[in-house]
Amino acid sequence: MWGSSHFGKLDDSGKLKESKKQRKKEKVMNKFLRYGLGVAVPPVGVFMTYGVSPALFVNLPLTLLGWLPGSIHAVWAIAKSYED
């Protein structure tokens, strides 16, 4: 009964299985969210990608100098994290 619900299938241990397609969709949405925040509010995008790190401490003064330098750095830093 529980394994056939519309919320997903359960594995042998009773945990929900995630499909590969669903995980890929979540990764793409997360990527768009990071880039969007990196452009709109640059320190938030960098923080979501790296946490409290040197990249954030570089991005904060750049954003205080102006939105454009902060956004450029944020997009670059987020793109750099996806190269790995």
Secondary structure, DSSP 8 states (H G I E B T S, - for coil): -GGGSTT--B-TTS-B---HHHHHHHHHHHHHHHHHHHHHSHHHHHHHHHSSSHHHHHHHHHHHH-HHHHHHHHHHHHHHHHH-
